Amino acid sequence: MDEPLDDGGESERRTVDAAASWHGLRLDKVLVAMAGEFSRSHLQGLIEQGHVRVGGLVASSASQRVQAGQRIEVELVGTEESRAFKAEAMVLDIVHEDADVIVVNKPAGLVVHPAAGNWSGTLLNGLLAHHAGASLLPRAGIVHRLDKDTSGLMVVAKTLVAMTALVRAIGERSVHRRYMALCHGELAERAFSIDAPIGRDPQSRVRMGVLASGKPARTDVERVAVRDGFSAVHCTLHTGRTHQIRVHLASRGHPLVADALYGGTPALGMTRQALHAVRLGFNHPVGGQALQFECPPPPDLDSAWRQVARKH
């Protein structure tokens, strides 16, 4: 589901011993060879910020010359600056586009924003190739996220005015987001809300959990059908915490099907978490008109859903 827009301070360290062919080259040129996903100007900035070491010493300048055999270490850190990353042409499933916004149907498996371990091949890279204005916007206009293995609808801004308005609307909880999900166990209640704070699991960097010290989070859950130990549900977000639906349902003993991180196991043909952003509604950030979009689930979730929610 929606993830916060901070990059969590994560970084990735790359280390290499300079090849003979690099002898005498400028340090910034060597970094381009080591981390080609980034622009040269961003890599120069990493040098200036002290994130690069040569022979164990913090690098002094981008123009310093590298000697063969020297150990080059670079700490790649996340950034909101779109121009730090390269445009990569990719097919985007665009549901709606006008001068101010794009609504895209994100496939499962696509990372939204570059981060440690996924510096390229992301939706941001695709947006940079899709329209020229993306490079001028923080995060290429991305105002909310979906987890890598969650599919479905996202809205992206094309202008700074639209981006500012959408960020404000999300903060005011006036962007409406509905998900379809399959979870383990047969829910007894037809409709209920889970109002429980979410924070990072102190035992794991990759997991979130229900914690008293976490940020407020509320998910409304509507049971659609139950069958053979599974439940088909619709979930409506009132907040957008990292992994919110996944954490909330797991906290009630009903992890999502195939969500290994939170105790789910593969079933019903699903090998990724059974979660899809099916409906997205918001007021146009410039024109003000109400917009609502729906997108059917991809074949894997559609097939699994039908196994649980089929008519008797």
Rosetta blueprint (number, residue, H / E / L):
1 M L
2 D L
3 E L
4 P L
5 L L
6 D L
7 D L
8 G L
9 G L
10 E L
11 S E
12 E E
13 R E
14 R E
15 T E
16 V E
17 D E
18 A L
19 A L
20 A H
21 S H
22 W H
23 H L
24 G L
25 L L
26 R E
27 L H
28 D H
29 K H
30 V H
31 L H
32 V H
33 A H
34 M H
35 A L
36 G L
37 E L
38 F E
39 S L
40 R H
41 S H
42 H H
43 L H
44 Q H
45 G H
46 L H
47 I H
48 E H
49 Q L
50 G L
51 H L
52 V E
53 R E
54 V E
55 G L
56 G L
57 L E
58 V E
59 A L
60 S L
61 S L
62 A L
63 S L
64 Q L
65 R E
66 V L
67 Q L
68 A L
69 G L
70 Q L
71 R E
72 I E
73 E E
74 V E
75 E E
76 L E
77 V E
78 G L
79 T L
80 E L
81 E E
82 S H
83 R H
84 A H
85 F E
86 K L
87 A L
88 E L
89 A L
90 M L
91 V L
92 L L
93 D L
94 I E
95 V E
96 H E
97 E E
98 D L
99 A L
100 D L
101 V E
102 I E
103 V E
104 V E
105 N E
106 K E
107 P L
108 A L
109 G L
110 L L
111 V L
112 V L
113 H L
114 P L
115 A E
116 A L
117 G L
118 N E
119 W L
120 S L
121 G L
122 T L
123 L H
124 L H
125 N H
126 G H
127 L H
128 L H
129 A H
130 H H
131 H L
132 A H
133 G H
134 A H
135 S H
136 L H
137 L L
138 P E
139 R H
140 A H
141 G H
142 I E
143 V L
144 H L
145 R L
146 L L
147 D L
148 K L
149 D L
150 T L
151 S E
152 G E
153 L E
154 M E
155 V E
156 V E
157 A E
158 K L
159 T L
160 L H
161 V H
162 A H
163 M H
164 T H
165 A H
166 L H
167 V H
168 R H
169 A H
170 I H
171 G H
172 E L
173 R L
174 S L
175 V L
176 H E
177 R E
178 R E
179 Y E
180 M E
181 A E
182 L E
183 C E
184 H E
185 G L
186 E L
187 L L
188 A L
189 E L
190 R L
191 A E
192 F E
193 S E
194 I E
195 D E
196 A L
197 P L
198 I E
199 G E
200 R E
201 D L
202 P L
203 Q L
204 S L
205 R L
206 V L
207 R L
208 M E
209 G E
210 V E
211 L L
212 A L
213 S L
214 G L
215 K E
216 P L
217 A L
218 R E
219 T E
220 D E
221 V E
222 E E
223 R E
224 V E
225 A E
226 V E
227 R E
228 D L
229 G L
230 F E
231 S E
232 A E
233 V E
234 H E
235 C E
236 T E
237 L E
238 H L
239 T L
240 G L
241 R L
242 T L
243 H L
244 Q H
245 I H
246 R H
247 V H
248 H H
249 L H
250 A H
251 S H
252 R L
253 G L
254 H L
255 P L
256 L E
257 V L
258 A L
259 D L
260 A H
261 L H
262 Y H
263 G L
264 G L
265 T L
266 P L
267 A E
268 L L
269 G L
270 M E
271 T L
272 R L
273 Q L
274 A L
275 L E
276 H E
277 A E
278 V E
279 R E
280 L E
281 G E
282 F E
283 N E
284 H L
285 P L
286 V L
287 G L
288 G L
289 Q L
290 A E
291 L E
292 Q E
293 F E
294 E E
295 C L
296 P L
297 P L
298 P L
299 P H
300 D H
301 L H
302 D H
303 S H
304 A H
305 W H
306 R H
307 Q H
308 V H
309 A H
310 R L
311 K L
312 H L
